[in-house]
Amino acid sequence: MSSARQSRRKAFFAAHPHCIFCGGTYPASEFDEVPPRALFQGRVWPEGYRFPACVSCNNGSHKADEFLTFLALCAEDPTNDNDLAARHKTIRSIARARGLGKELIASARDVRNACNRYGLKLSPGMTTADVPALTLSGPRAKTLLSTSATKLACALHYKHAGKAIPSHGGILFYLVTNAEILGRGPLDLEAIPFNRVNPSRGSQVLTDRFEYLWSVSDDKSLGLYAVRFEQSFSMVIAVSTDDPDHLLDLGGSIMSPFVHGQARQGPPLRRRDAA
């Protein structure tokens, strides 16, 4: 490692000494890119999205990073041989995960239910077998998505609020699929005073891959983030650093940051089913 690179690394960890993914109290020793670099084709990823992590949080979320990349790239055709090779590598890794490949395959009933729920119609001559649909309701997919949402929440809140989510803090996320957007239209977020971010590298804007809106309370204890990946799906993420009960009215399971040394969530902190 060059002396200049060593100096930059030393300066980074001096400014960001603690892992932000497991409560913000344990020493950081590695960089973690959120979203993962593999999401961005041509080795062009956004600047300013490198975060301090401990070894277990960085290494333990690798499968979740691959799964997020796989889902985000599903809606786009590769533009060159390198991108195609990277896509095949990700798909092979997903297929090797025990039980995950079969879990993702949508049944004919899944497709019919989605069409009915979102008011979608098949083109003339199409059957449910012709629809390139995945289902994300299985336990492995839910776990991987929860891990990805936790990483996003920790990273974006640290970036825009300037503080890590503590171990007693709460995270809640809602997944919006492209089927929902096709059927119901984009999310209506006009009532919230969001800031829009257009991630970029140099002069190249990367909003075709990743973009988001954010809003943080004046005391930095609450955050709301609406994130879009490609044309595949979006996540709406709510954060409370002080009292997870602030998120109860939103419904669903409230998660915590990772358990230090394990890169996974503990049991949900609170749960209130949406009406």
C-alpha positions as a Markdown table, in Angstrom:
| # | Residue | x | y | z |
|---|---|---|---|---|
| 1 | Met | 0.0 | 0.0 | 0.0 |
| 2 | Ser | 1.4 | 3.4 | -1.0 |
| 3 | Ser | 2.2 | 6.0 | 1.7 |
| 4 | Ala | -0.5 | 8.3 | 0.2 |
| 5 | Arg | -3.1 | 5.6 | 0.4 |
| 6 | Gln | -2.0 | 4.8 | 4.0 |
| 7 | Ser | -2.3 | 8.4 | 4.9 |
| 8 | Arg | -5.9 | 8.6 | 3.4 |
| 9 | Arg | -6.9 | 5.5 | 5.2 |
| 10 | Lys | -5.5 | 6.8 | 8.5 |
| 11 | Ala | -7.3 | 10.1 | 8.1 |
| 12 | Phe | -10.6 | 8.4 | 7.3 |
| 13 | Phe | -10.6 | 6.2 | 10.4 |
| 14 | Ala | -9.4 | 9.1 | 12.5 |
| 15 | Ala | -12.5 | 11.0 | 11.4 |
| 16 | His | -14.8 | 7.9 | 11.5 |
| 17 | Pro | -13.4 | 5.7 | 14.2 |
| 18 | His | -16.5 | 3.5 | 14.9 |
| 19 | Cys | -18.5 | 1.0 | 12.9 |
| 20 | Ile | -21.8 | 2.5 | 12.0 |
| 21 | Phe | -23.6 | -0.8 | 11.4 |
| 22 | Cys | -23.6 | -2.3 | 14.9 |
| 23 | Gly | -24.4 | 0.6 | 17.1 |
| 24 | Gly | -21.6 | 3.1 | 16.6 |
| 25 | Thr | -19.5 | 2.1 | 19.6 |
| 26 | Tyr | -17.1 | -0.6 | 18.2 |
| 27 | Pro | -13.9 | 0.2 | 16.4 |
| 28 | Ala | -14.0 | 0.4 | 12.6 |
| 29 | Ser | -11.2 | -1.2 | 10.6 |
| 30 | Glu | -12.6 | -1.6 | 7.1 |
| 31 | Phe | -14.3 | 0.4 | 4.4 |
| 32 | Asp | -17.8 | -0.6 | 3.3 |
| 33 | Glu | -19.5 | 0.8 | 0.2 |
| 34 | Val | -23.2 | 1.3 | 0.5 |
| 35 | Pro | -24.8 | 0.6 | -2.0 |
| 36 | Pro | -22.4 | -2.2 | -3.0 |
| 37 | Arg | -20.1 | -1.4 | -5.9 |
| 38 | Ala | -21.3 | -4.3 | -7.9 |
| 39 | Leu | -24.6 | -2.5 | -8.5 |
| 40 | Phe | -22.8 | 0.0 | -10.7 |
| 41 | Gln | -21.7 | -1.1 | -14.1 |
| 42 | Gly | -18.4 | -0.1 | -15.7 |
| 43 | Arg | -16.6 | 0.3 | -12.3 |
| 44 | Val | -18.3 | 3.7 | -11.9 |
| 45 | Trp | -19.8 | 4.0 | -8.5 |
| 46 | Pro | -20.8 | 7.2 | -6.6 |
| 47 | Glu | -18.4 | 9.2 | -4.6 |
| 48 | Gly | -19.1 | 9.8 | -0.9 |
| 49 | Tyr | -20.7 | 6.5 | -0.1 |
| 50 | Arg | -17.8 | 4.8 | 1.8 |
| 51 | Phe | -18.5 | 4.1 | 5.4 |
| 52 | Pro | -16.6 | 2.8 | 8.5 |
| 53 | Ala | -17.3 | -0.8 | 9.4 |
| 54 | Cys | -15.9 | -3.5 | 11.6 |
| 55 | Val | -14.8 | -6.8 | 10.0 |
| 56 | Ser | -17.9 | -8.8 | 10.9 |
| 57 | Cys | -20.4 | -6.2 | 9.6 |
| 58 | Asn | -18.4 | -5.8 | 6.4 |
| 59 | Asn | -17.9 | -9.5 | 5.6 |
| 60 | Gly | -21.1 | -10.8 | 7.2 |
| 61 | Ser | -23.4 | -8.9 | 4.9 |
| 62 | His | -21.9 | -10.1 | 1.6 |
| 63 | Lys | -24.8 | -12.3 | 0.5 |
| 64 | Ala | -27.2 | -9.5 | 1.2 |
| 65 | Asp | -25.1 | -7.2 | -1.0 |
| 66 | Glu | -25.2 | -9.7 | -3.8 |
| 67 | Phe | -29.0 | -10.2 | -3.5 |
| 68 | Leu | -29.6 | -6.4 | -3.6 |
| 69 | Thr | -27.5 | -6.2 | -6.7 |
| 70 | Phe | -29.3 | -9.1 | -8.3 |
| 71 | Leu | -32.7 | -7.5 | -7.7 |
| 72 | Ala | -31.6 | -4.1 | -8.8 |
| 73 | Leu | -30.2 | -5.4 | -12.1 |
| 74 | Cys | -33.1 | -7.6 | -13.0 |
| 75 | Ala | -34.8 | -4.8 | -14.9 |
| 76 | Glu | -31.9 | -3.9 | -17.1 |
| 77 | Asp | -30.1 | -5.6 | -20.0 |
| 78 | Pro | -26.2 | -5.6 | -19.8 |
| 79 | Thr | -24.6 | -3.1 | -22.1 |
| 80 | Asn | -21.2 | -4.9 | -22.7 |
| 81 | Asp | -19.4 | -8.3 | -22.1 |
| 82 | Asn | -18.0 | -7.2 | -18.8 |
| 83 | Asp | -21.4 | -6.3 | -17.4 |
| 84 | Leu | -22.8 | -9.5 | -18.7 |
| 85 | Ala | -20.1 | -11.5 | -17.0 |
| 86 | Ala | -20.7 | -9.7 | -13.8 |
| 87 | Arg | -24.4 | -10.4 | -14.1 |
| 88 | His | -23.8 | -14.1 | -14.6 |
| 89 | Lys | -21.5 | -14.2 | -11.6 |
| 90 | Thr | -24.1 | -12.7 | -9.4 |
| 91 | Ile | -26.9 | -15.0 | -10.7 |
| 92 | Arg | -24.7 | -18.1 | -10.1 |
| 93 | Ser | -24.0 | -17.0 | -6.6 |
| 94 | Ile | -27.8 | -16.5 | -5.9 |
| 95 | Ala | -28.5 | -19.9 | -7.5 |
| 96 | Arg | -25.9 | -21.6 | -5.2 |
| 97 | Ala | -27.6 | -20.2 | -2.0 |
| 98 | Arg | -29.4 | -23.1 | -0.5 |
| 99 | Gly | -33.1 | -22.9 | -1.2 |
| 100 | Leu | -33.0 | -19.3 | -2.4 |
| 101 | Gly | -33.3 | -19.9 | -6.1 |
| 102 | Lys | -36.5 | -22.0 | -5.8 |
| 103 | Glu | -37.9 | -19.6 | -3.2 |
| 104 | Leu | -37.7 | -16.7 | -5.7 |
| 105 | Ile | -39.6 | -18.4 | -8.5 |
| 106 | Ala | -43.2 | -17.0 | -8.7 |
| 107 | Ser | -45.9 | -19.5 | -9.2 |
| 108 | Ala | -48.8 | -19.0 | -11.6 |
| 109 | Arg | -51.0 | -18.1 | -8.6 |
| 110 | Asp | -48.4 | -15.5 | -7.5 |
| 111 | Val | -48.5 | -13.9 | -10.9 |
| 112 | Arg | -52.3 | -13.9 | -11.1 |
| 113 | Asn | -52.6 | -12.4 | -7.6 |
| 114 | Ala | -50.1 | -9.7 | -8.4 |
| 115 | Cys | -52.0 | -8.8 | -11.6 |
| 116 | Asn | -55.3 | -8.6 | -9.7 |
| 117 | Arg | -53.8 | -6.6 | -6.8 |
| 118 | Tyr | -52.1 | -4.0 | -9.0 |
| 119 | Gly | -54.6 | -3.9 | -11.9 |
| 120 | Leu | -52.0 | -5.3 | -14.4 |
| 121 | Lys | -53.1 | -7.0 | -17.6 |
| 122 | Leu | -51.3 | -9.6 | -19.6 |
| 123 | Ser | -50.7 | -8.9 | -23.3 |
| 124 | Pro | -52.8 | -10.9 | -25.8 |
| 125 | Gly | -51.3 | -14.4 | -26.2 |
| 126 | Met | -49.3 | -14.2 | -22.9 |
| 127 | Thr | -49.8 | -16.7 | -20.1 |
| 128 | Thr | -48.5 | -16.4 | -16.5 |
| 129 | Ala | -45.6 | -18.6 | -17.5 |
| 130 | Asp | -44.4 | -15.8 | -19.8 |
| 131 | Val | -44.2 | -13.2 | -17.1 |
| 132 | Pro | -40.6 | -12.7 | -15.7 |
| 133 | Ala | -41.8 | -12.4 | -12.1 |
| 134 | Leu | -40.0 | -13.1 | -8.8 |
| 135 | Thr | -41.6 | -13.5 | -5.4 |
| 136 | Leu | -39.9 | -12.0 | -2.3 |
| 137 | Ser | -42.1 | -13.4 | 0.3 |
| 138 | Gly | -40.0 | -16.3 | 1.3 |
| 139 | Pro | -37.9 | -16.4 | 4.5 |
| 140 | Arg | -34.4 | -16.2 | 2.9 |
| 141 | Ala | -35.4 | -13.3 | 0.7 |
| 142 | Lys | -37.0 | -11.4 | 3.6 |
| 143 | Thr | -33.8 | -11.9 | 5.7 |
| 144 | Leu | -31.5 | -10.7 | 2.9 |
| 145 | Leu | -33.7 | -7.7 | 2.2 |
| 146 | Ser | -33.9 | -6.8 | 5.9 |
| 147 | Thr | -30.1 | -6.9 | 6.1 |
| 148 | Ser | -29.8 | -4.6 | 3.0 |
| 149 | Ala | -32.4 | -2.2 | 4.5 |
| 150 | Thr | -30.5 | -2.1 | 7.8 |
| 151 | Lys | -27.2 | -1.3 | 6.0 |
| 152 | Leu | -28.9 | 1.4 | 3.9 |
| 153 | Ala | -30.5 | 2.9 | 7.0 |
| 154 | Cys | -27.3 | 3.0 | 9.0 |
| 155 | Ala | -25.3 | 4.4 | 6.1 |
| 156 | Leu | -27.7 | 7.1 | 4.9 |
| 157 | His | -28.6 | 8.3 | 8.4 |
| 158 | Tyr | -24.9 | 8.6 | 9.2 |
| 159 | Lys | -24.3 | 10.5 | 6.0 |
| 160 | His | -27.1 | 13.0 | 6.5 |
| 161 | Ala | -27.6 | 13.2 | 10.2 |
| 162 | Gly | -24.0 | 12.8 | 11.2 |
| 163 | Lys | -24.6 | 10.1 | 13.8 |
| 164 | Ala | -24.8 | 6.3 | 13.9 |
| 165 | Ile | -28.0 | 4.5 | 14.9 |
| 166 | Pro | -27.3 | 3.2 | 18.4 |
| 167 | Ser | -28.1 | -0.4 | 19.3 |
| 168 | His | -31.3 | 0.6 | 21.0 |
| 169 | Gly | -32.4 | 2.6 | 17.9 |
| 170 | Gly | -35.1 | 1.4 | 15.5 |
| 171 | Ile | -35.3 | 0.9 | 11.7 |
| 172 | Leu | -38.4 | 0.1 | 9.7 |
| 173 | Phe | -38.6 | -0.3 | 5.9 |
| 174 | Tyr | -41.2 | -0.8 | 3.3 |
| 175 | Leu | -40.4 | -2.4 | -0.1 |
| 176 | Val | -42.1 | -1.0 | -3.2 |
| 177 | Thr | -41.7 | -3.4 | -6.2 |
| 178 | Asn | -41.9 | -2.4 | -9.8 |
| 179 | Ala | -45.2 | -4.3 | -10.1 |
| 180 | Glu | -46.7 | -1.9 | -7.5 |
| 181 | Ile | -45.3 | 1.1 | -9.3 |
| 182 | Leu | -46.7 | -0.1 | -12.6 |
| 183 | Gly | -50.1 | -0.7 | -11.1 |
| 184 | Arg | -50.4 | 2.2 | -8.6 |
| 185 | Gly | -47.9 | 4.8 | -9.9 |
| 186 | Pro | -44.9 | 6.3 | -8.1 |
| 187 | Leu | -45.0 | 6.9 | -4.4 |
| 188 | Asp | -46.7 | 10.1 | -3.3 |
| 189 | Leu | -44.1 | 11.8 | -1.0 |
| 190 | Glu | -45.0 | 15.4 | -1.7 |
| 191 | Ala | -46.3 | 16.0 | 1.8 |
| 192 | Ile | -42.8 | 15.5 | 3.3 |
| 193 | Pro | -40.1 | 18.2 | 2.8 |
| 194 | Phe | -37.5 | 15.9 | 1.2 |
| 195 | Asn | -34.1 | 16.7 | 0.0 |
| 196 | Arg | -33.2 | 15.1 | -3.3 |
| 197 | Val | -29.8 | 13.5 | -3.9 |
| 198 | Asn | -28.4 | 12.7 | -7.4 |
| 199 | Pro | -25.4 | 10.5 | -6.7 |
| 200 | Ser | -22.5 | 11.0 | -9.1 |
| 201 | Arg | -18.9 | 10.3 | -9.8 |
| 202 | Gly | -17.1 | 13.3 | -11.3 |
| 203 | Ser | -19.4 | 14.6 | -14.0 |
| 204 | Gln | -21.3 | 11.4 | -14.4 |
| 205 | Val | -24.7 | 11.3 | -12.7 |
| 206 | Leu | -25.7 | 7.8 | -11.6 |
| 207 | Thr | -29.4 | 8.3 | -10.9 |
| 208 | Asp | -30.2 | 5.6 | -13.5 |
| 209 | Arg | -28.7 | 3.1 | -10.9 |
| 210 | Phe | -29.4 | 4.7 | -7.5 |
| 211 | Glu | -31.2 | 7.8 | -6.3 |
| 212 | Tyr | -33.0 | 8.9 | -3.1 |
| 213 | Leu | -34.8 | 11.5 | -1.1 |
| 214 | Trp | -34.1 | 12.2 | 2.5 |
| 215 | Ser | -35.5 | 14.1 | 5.5 |
| 216 | Val | -34.0 | 14.4 | 9.0 |
| 217 | Ser | -35.5 | 16.0 | 12.1 |
| 218 | Asp | -33.8 | 19.1 | 13.6 |
| 219 | Asp | -32.4 | 17.0 | 16.5 |
| 220 | Lys | -31.2 | 14.3 | 14.1 |
| 221 | Ser | -33.1 | 11.6 | 16.0 |
| 222 | Leu | -35.6 | 10.8 | 13.2 |
| 223 | Gly | -34.9 | 10.1 | 9.5 |
| 224 | Leu | -36.9 | 9.2 | 6.5 |
| 225 | Tyr | -35.3 | 7.9 | 3.2 |
| 226 | Ala | -36.9 | 6.9 | -0.1 |
| 227 | Val | -34.5 | 5.0 | -2.2 |
| 228 | Arg | -34.9 | 3.8 | -5.8 |
| 229 | Phe | -32.7 | 1.1 | -7.5 |
| 230 | Glu | -32.8 | 1.1 | -11.2 |
| 231 | Gln | -36.4 | 0.5 | -12.4 |
| 232 | Ser | -36.6 | -2.6 | -10.2 |
| 233 | Phe | -37.7 | -1.6 | -6.8 |
| 234 | Ser | -37.7 | 1.1 | -4.1 |
| 235 | Met | -37.3 | 1.1 | -0.3 |
| 236 | Val | -38.9 | 3.6 | 2.1 |
| 237 | Ile | -36.8 | 3.5 | 5.3 |
| 238 | Ala | -37.7 | 5.2 | 8.6 |
| 239 | Val | -35.1 | 5.6 | 11.5 |
| 240 | Ser | -35.4 | 6.5 | 15.1 |
| 241 | Thr | -32.2 | 6.8 | 17.1 |
| 242 | Asp | -33.8 | 7.5 | 20.5 |
| 243 | Asp | -37.2 | 5.8 | 20.8 |
| 244 | Pro | -38.3 | 3.0 | 18.4 |
| 245 | Asp | -41.9 | 3.5 | 19.6 |
| 246 | His | -41.9 | 6.6 | 17.4 |
| 247 | Leu | -42.1 | 4.2 | 14.4 |
| 248 | Leu | -45.0 | 2.1 | 15.8 |
| 249 | Asp | -47.8 | 3.9 | 13.9 |
| 250 | Leu | -46.1 | 3.0 | 10.6 |
| 251 | Gly | -46.8 | -0.7 | 11.1 |
| 252 | Gly | -44.6 | -3.7 | 10.5 |
| 253 | Ser | -41.6 | -5.0 | 12.4 |
| 254 | Ile | -39.0 | -2.5 | 13.8 |
| 255 | Met | -35.5 | -3.7 | 13.4 |
| 256 | Ser | -32.3 | -2.8 | 15.2 |
| 257 | Pro | -28.7 | -2.3 | 13.9 |
| 258 | Phe | -26.6 | -5.4 | 13.5 |
| 259 | Val | -25.6 | -7.4 | 16.6 |
| 260 | His | -21.8 | -6.8 | 16.9 |
| 261 | Gly | -19.8 | -9.7 | 15.8 |
| 262 | Gln | -22.6 | -11.4 | 13.9 |
| 263 | Ala | -23.8 | -8.9 | 11.1 |
| 264 | Arg | -27.4 | -9.8 | 11.7 |
| 265 | Gln | -30.4 | -8.3 | 13.4 |
| 266 | Gly | -31.6 | -9.5 | 16.8 |
| 267 | Pro | -35.4 | -10.2 | 17.1 |
| 268 | Pro | -37.7 | -7.3 | 16.2 |
| 269 | Leu | -37.7 | -4.6 | 18.8 |
| 270 | Arg | -41.4 | -3.9 | 18.5 |
| 271 | Arg | -44.1 | -5.0 | 16.2 |
| 272 | Arg | -47.4 | -3.5 | 15.2 |
| 273 | Asp | -49.2 | -4.9 | 12.2 |
| 274 | Ala | -50.4 | -2.4 | 9.7 |
| 275 | Ala | -54.2 | -2.0 | 9.4 |
